[in-house]
Amino acid sequence: MTDEKIIAAIRNGKREAAIKELYKEYPKVRVNILSSGGDEEIAREIFHDSLILLMEKVSKKDFELTSKLSTFLYGINRFLWKNELRKRQRSPELEWKDTLILTADDVGYNEEKEEKIKALNHILNQVTEKCKQIFELFYFKKENMNTIAEKLGFTSVNSAKTQKYKCMEKAIKLAKETQTQNA
């Protein structure tokens, strides 16, 4: 029976003849599943599911066969078997762990680091806007002092360096004051 005749039989409701013809592909599917850890029962189940999917697809008017029907059926079988293997390889422990609430360690939360960031933000909120801009450009955006001088309107690179130095001195002083207050 040709692929066209099988498709016509499925579409005309004469599925029994089509299924008999398609069942000739079962031994290939069975060997594939048995050789990769499956058993006879799962091979039959997957093949039956594949037949159902194939018939649903072929029954649609817009279905267009781009390969041999047996290749299409075998592809559906492989897809279903791979999904089954994925399900089997997920351990119950992993599935349970997925439902647990994340701890600070799981998300990489570091309380000490968080405290340092808070302290840094506190200090940055106390320095001038010009200092914030210098720190952002130099430390975060990795700009060189020439670019910083141009962007912030300093008369020279040396002026920008001097201002950066003064800003650092102010930030260090604020950090020491904060540290003694918290001690």
N, C-alpha and C positions, 0 to 999 in steps of 0.2 A: 504494500500500500504506500503510495507516495505521500509526501508531506501535505500537498494540496488536498488529497482525498481525506486524510486524517482531519485536517482543519474543517473541511466541508462536513464530514460526519459529525464532528463536535457541534458545529453551528446548526446542523439539521436535527439535532437531538438523538442521533444514532451513536451515542457515546460508547456503548459496549464494544463495538468493533474497533473504535479508536483506542480505547483503553487496552484492549488485547494487543494491538500493534505497539503501543507505547510501552507495554510491560516487557517487551523484548529488551528494553534498555535497563531493566532492573539489575541484572547480574553485574553490569559495570558499576552502578551506584553502590550495590552491596559490597563489592570488593573494595571500593574506595573507603567506605565507612568502616568496614571491618579492619582494614589495614591501618586505620588511624584511630583505633581505640573504641570504636562503636561495637554494638552487638546486633544480632539478627533482628531483634524487635525494633530497635531505633532505626535500623536501615529501612525496614518496612514502613514505619511511621513517616519517616522523612520522604520516602518515595511517594507514599500516598498523598502527603501534603503537597509535594511537588506537582503531582498529577492534577490536584484540585486547582492549584495556582495556575498551571498551564492552561487548563480548560477555561478558567475565568478570563485569562488574558486573550486566548484565542476566540472566545465567544464575543468579544467586543468587535464592533464593526470596523473600528479604526486600527485594529491589530495588523501589523505588517511584519512578516517573517523576514529577518535579515540574515539568518543562518539556517542550518538544518534544524528541523524540529527536535531531533534527538540531542543536538548540541544545546539548544535552548533549555530542554528538560534537564540535561546534565548540569547546566549552569545554575538552574534553580536549586537542584539538589546540593550542589557545592555550597551555595549561599546559605541554605538552611542548616547544613551540617556545620559550617563554620560558626554560625550563630549558636548552635547547640554546644559546640566545644567551648565557646566563650562563656556561656552560662555555667558549664561544668567546672571551668577553671577558676571562677570566682569563688573563693572560699567563704563559708558562712561568717567567719571571723571578719573578713574584709567588708562584707555587706553590713554586718553589725557596726563595725567601726565607722562606716560612712554615716551612720545615724547618730553617732555620739556628738556631744557638744565639744567644740574645739577648746583646747586649753591654751594658755599663754605660750607654752613651749611649742605647740603645734603651729601657731601663726608667727612664731619668731619674736614674740613680745619680750622686751628686755626692760624691766622696771628701772634699772640704773641708767640705761640709755635714755629712757623716757624722761627721767629727772633731769638729766643733762640738757636735753632738748628744751625742757620747760625753763631751765635756768638761762639758757642761751636766748630764748624768746624774751624772757624778762629783761635781760640786758639790752637786746636789740630794740625793745620798746622804749628804752631810756636814752638812747643815743640820738643824735640829730638825724634828720632826713638825709642829709648829705653823706653822713657816715654809713647809713643803711645802704645807700646807693653804691658807695665805694665797696663795701663788704660784698654786696650781691654781685657786682661786676667782677671783682677780683677773685673771690672764693667760690662762688657758685657758677658763674658763667665763664670763669677762667680767662678773662680779658687781660691783656697786658696793660701796663701803666700808660703807654702812649694813647691807647684807645680810650682808657678811662679819662685821661686828661681832656681829650677831644670831646667825649660824650658829656662830661660834666662841666665843661667850660672853664677848666683851669688854664692859667696863662702859660704854664709849662709843665713838663713831666715832673720836674722837681717839686713844684707846688703840689701836685697830686700825691707824690710820695710823702711829702711832709704832712699833708692832710690825713693820709692813710695812717701814718705813724701816730698822729695825735688821736685819731679815732681808736686805734688799738690801745693806746695808753688809757683812754677813757673807759673802754670796754673792760680792760684788765682791772682797773680800779673798781668798777661796778661789780665785777665778778668777785673780787676779794671782799667787798662790803657785803654782798649777798651771802658769801660763804661764812663770814663771821656772824651774821644775823641768824643763819640756820644752825650754827654750832651750839 
